[in-house]
Every structure is written in structure tokens, then in C-alpha cells.
Amino acid sequence: MAFNVGDRVNWRYEPRGGYGFSVPVAAVVVRVGPSRVRLQAARFVAGQWLSVIRWVDPARLSVRSVHVPAVDDVVNLNEGE
């Protein structure tokens, strides 16, 4: 599946030592590269949401239709350009 900048996606994240367990992470596509997709996602750390940028394999992404304020309301598509 081809993704475009601004698409809302779910990233299937597999934490280290997760024994094959994956965690869905809400994210927004910031950039599309030749083999990876750059995402902006949100992490909840010490009581507050922090924005993180990650390059991920597009095979680990699926389209998301639900609005997630912690990600969708703070995304800056020009960040890191």
C-alpha cells in the first residue's frame, strides 16, 4: 500500500523482548522515502505526551480512521525538513 504525507496510520510496534507481541501506535506520515516511511507519533512519558519521529517499514503500517488528539492535533508536517 502506498502512503502519502498526512495520512493517519497505525504502526505495529514490537518492543524489544516483547516475545512477538506488537503494540498499535497511532501516527501520522511525515515523509515517504524509497524503502521506509517517516512517522510522527506520540509517547506518554512522565505524565505528558511527547512527539517522536521514527522511520518504519511500510509493511508495519495500516490506515487509521479514528481521530487521536495526542497525534493528530499536534502534527507539524514541515518538522525535520
N, C-alpha and C positions, 0 to 999 in steps of 0.2 A: 504494500500500500504506500502511496506517495503522500507525504505530509507537506503542508505549507506553513509559512511563518504565521503565527497567531492561532493555529489550531489548538484546541483543548484536547489533551490526551491523558491517558492513564499509563504510567510507566510501571512495569512489573519489576520491582527492585528485589534482588536476592542478597540479603545481608550475609556477611562473612560468617561462617559457622552456622548458617541457617538451615542446614540439612535439607536443602531443596525447597525450603519454604520461601514463597515470594510475597512481597507486600505491595499492594497497589498504591502508587503515589500520584496525586493529581499534579499536572504540569501544563505548561504552555510552550509550544515550539517557538524558539527564538531565531534559529538559523538551521538551514538544511545543507549538510555537506555531502561529498560524494559517497561516503560509506556510513556516516553517523549523523545523528540529529542532535542539535544543541537545545537543551530544555532549561526553563526556569521553573523551579519547584519551590515548595515551602517546607521548612522543617520547624518543628516545635521544640525549642531549646530554652530551658530555664524560664518557662512561663511566657515566652513570646515567640511569634512567628518570625523566622529568618529566611530570606531568599537565598537559594543556592542555584548555581549553574552547573549542569552536567552534560557531557557528550555521551549519548547512548546509542545502542544498536536499534534501528527502526523495527526489527522483529520483536522487540520487547515492548512495543507501544500499541495501544488500542485507542480508538476515538472515544472521547468522553462528552456526554451531553449535559451532565449536571453542573451547575454553577458552584464553584468553590471560592468563596470570597478571599481566603488567605492567599490564593494564587491569582485568580482572575482579576481582582480589583487592584493589584499592585504591580502587575507585569509591565515592564518597560521594554518594548521590543527593540529599542536602539541601544540598550545596555550592552557593553562589551564589543561594540562595533569598532 
